[in-house]
Amino acid sequence: GANLYGANLYGANLCGANLRGANLYGANLRGANLYGADLYGANLRGADLRDADLCGADLRDADLPDLTFVILGEKYFISITNGEYVRAGCQNHTVEEWRKYSKQEIAEMDGRKALKFYPRLLDIIDFYIGKGERPDWLTSKEYADEVTE
């Protein structure tokens, strides 16, 4: 694969790119569009993947930075980068931000679907990053009624 060690690919459009086996160690891929990219076996250790779109990317056998995960099989595409940023669908925020959103902020992201999924997202964050706080509104009767209608 290509040797892109330490390359600055900030905001690059690499949609569908063939980066199979590429050495991207320490590369700046912040905000890069890697949608559908072939990163099979790529070395992404130390790479900055904050705000990168990894939706549909082939990351099999890829060497990812610490605390970086791509979670498949959920209602939304989910990735966790460096244990700090969580992307759910097209929303990318810090772990702390996700844990503190108001009911209205979550609803504005994707309506009732987002409201129903939010506790699951927090479960996923808790599993990969460690248990954290949750907004009080999640335990309200109004919320329970709204998502079970």
C-alpha positions in Angstrom: 0.0 0.0 0.0 0.9 3.7 -0.3 3.2 5.2 2.3 1.4 8.2 3.7 3.2 8.3 7.0 2.5 11.6 8.8 0.7 13.0 5.7 -1.5 16.1 6.2 -4.9 15.0 4.7 -7.0 17.5 6.7 -10.5 17.7 5.2 -9.4 15.6 2.2 -12.2 14.0 0.0 -11.1 10.4 0.0 -14.6 9.0 -0.7 -14.2 5.5 -2.0 -10.4 5.8 -2.2 -8.3 2.6 -2.4 -6.0 2.9 0.6 -5.7 -0.9 1.1 -2.6 -1.6 3.2 -1.6 2.1 3.3 0.7 3.4 6.0 -1.2 6.3 7.5 0.7 6.2 10.8 0.4 9.7 12.4 -1.5 11.1 9.4 -3.8 14.1 9.9 -7.2 12.8 8.6 -9.2 15.3 10.7 -12.4 16.0 8.9 -11.5 13.8 6.0 -14.3 12.1 3.9 -13.4 8.4 4.0 -16.9 7.3 3.1 -16.7 3.9 1.5 -12.9 4.0 1.4 -10.9 0.7 1.3 -8.7 0.8 4.4 -8.3 -3.0 4.6 -5.1 -3.7 6.5 -4.2 0.0 6.7 -2.0 1.3 9.5 -3.9 4.2 11.2 -2.0 4.1 14.5 -1.5 7.7 15.8 -3.7 9.1 13.0 -6.0 12.0 13.8 -9.5 10.8 12.8 -11.5 13.5 14.6 -14.6 14.5 12.5 -13.5 11.9 9.8 -16.4 10.2 8.0 -15.7 6.5 8.1 -19.2 5.4 7.2 -19.1 2.4 4.9 -15.2 2.2 5.1 -13.6 -1.2 5.0 -11.5 -1.3 8.2 -11.0 -5.0 8.4 -7.5 -5.8 9.7 -6.8 -2.1 10.0 -4.6 -1.0 12.9 -6.6 1.8 14.5 -5.6 4.4 17.1 -6.2 3.6 20.7 -9.8 3.8 21.8 -11.0 4.0 18.2 -14.0 1.8 17.3 -16.5 1.4 14.4 -19.7 -0.1 15.6 -21.9 -1.8 13.0 -25.4 -3.2 13.1 -27.1 -0.2 14.9 -29.8 2.1 13.6 -27.1 4.7 12.9 -23.4 4.4 11.8 -21.4 4.8 14.9 -17.7 5.5 15.4 -15.7 6.4 18.4 -12.4 8.2 17.8 -9.5 8.4 20.3 -12.0 7.7 23.1 -13.1 11.3 22.7 -15.4 11.9 19.7 -18.5 9.9 18.9 -20.2 10.0 15.5 -23.8 8.7 15.3 -25.1 9.1 11.8 -24.1 12.5 10.6 -23.7 13.9 14.2 -20.2 14.1 15.6 -19.7 15.3 19.2 -17.5 14.7 22.2 -18.4 12.0 24.7 -19.1 14.8 27.2 -21.5 16.6 24.8 -23.4 13.4 24.1 -23.9 12.7 27.8 -25.4 16.2 28.4 -27.8 16.9 25.6 -31.3 18.1 26.3 -34.3 16.2 25.0 -35.0 19.0 22.5 -31.4 18.9 21.2 -31.6 15.1 20.6 -35.0 15.5 19.0 -33.7 18.2 16.6 -31.1 15.7 15.3 -33.5 13.2 13.9 -36.8 13.4 15.6 -38.4 10.5 17.5 -36.0 8.0 16.0 -33.1 9.8 17.6 -35.0 10.1 20.9 -35.6 6.3 21.0 -32.0 5.5 20.0 -30.3 7.9 22.5 -30.3 5.6 25.5 -28.8 2.9 23.3 -26.0 5.3 22.1 -25.2 6.1 25.8 -25.0 2.3 26.5 -22.6 2.0 23.6 -20.5 4.9 24.9 -20.5 3.4 28.5 -19.4 0.0 27.1 -16.5 1.3 25.1 -15.4 4.4 27.1 -16.6 3.7 30.6 -19.8 4.5 32.6 -20.8 8.1 32.6 -23.6 10.5 33.6 -26.9 10.6 31.8 -29.4 13.4 31.6 -32.3 13.4 34.1 -34.9 13.7 31.4 -34.2 10.1 30.3 -35.9 8.8 33.4 -39.0 11.1 33.1 -42.5 9.6 32.6 -43.0 12.0 29.6 -39.9 10.6 27.8 -41.1 7.0 28.5 -44.6 7.8 27.2 -43.2 9.5 24.1 -40.9 6.6 22.9 -43.5 3.9 23.6 -46.4 5.4 21.8 
